[in-house]
Amino acid sequence: MIKRRKYTKKYCRYCESKVDVIDYKDVKALKHSLSERYKIMPRRLTGNCKRHQDMATAAIKKSRHAAFIPYVVDTKKVSDTPYQRF
């Protein structure tokens, strides 16, 4: 028999803190929904509910358009913060 791993249930971070609106200017709050290469992470990995995942996705897209978050990160040099210039 194959034993299956039991994972703990992931809870929505925004529901726990009772957030109504996710602001696109708050980059620190949006980093929870981004990977190390600043791609949008899916719900199954972040644990966000549908409502807050849609709000986070729209906020990330707005902040990319306003240049708070970069669209593309260099794949050869992945850094903690891509805002650091050489």
Secondary structure, 3 states (H helix, E strand, C coil): CCCCCCCCCCCCHHHHCCCCCCCCCCHHHHHHHECCCCCECCHHHHCCCHHHHHHHHHHHHHHHHCCCCCCCCCCCCCCCCCCCCC
